[in-house]
């Protein structure tokens, strides 16, 4: 297994992330080599590194970058998709019947609160 793959596997296996000052010991390499590997993975946008403190020592917390899932929820009103998405008509929004119907669907949806 290539060292980058092994590093990524260790980071992925830790849900909370891995401290850099522990990672190089787990990999049985020196801290400089570990930094170079992490820089490669950061440039590839596979991991993130944030300043942290571990056992009183300044270090970095390394985590896997999880790609955000696309969400089209804001374009939906009930089962109705926004008529403006991809619309090529040169209409006035105030006079668009399709948009008016979509907005009325928004009014009909129950509002979710943070307590739910």
Helices and strands as residue ranges (DSSP letters): H 3-13, E 18-19, H 20-27, H 31-43, E 47-54, E 57-64, G 73-75, E 76-77, E 80-81, G 93-95, H 97-108
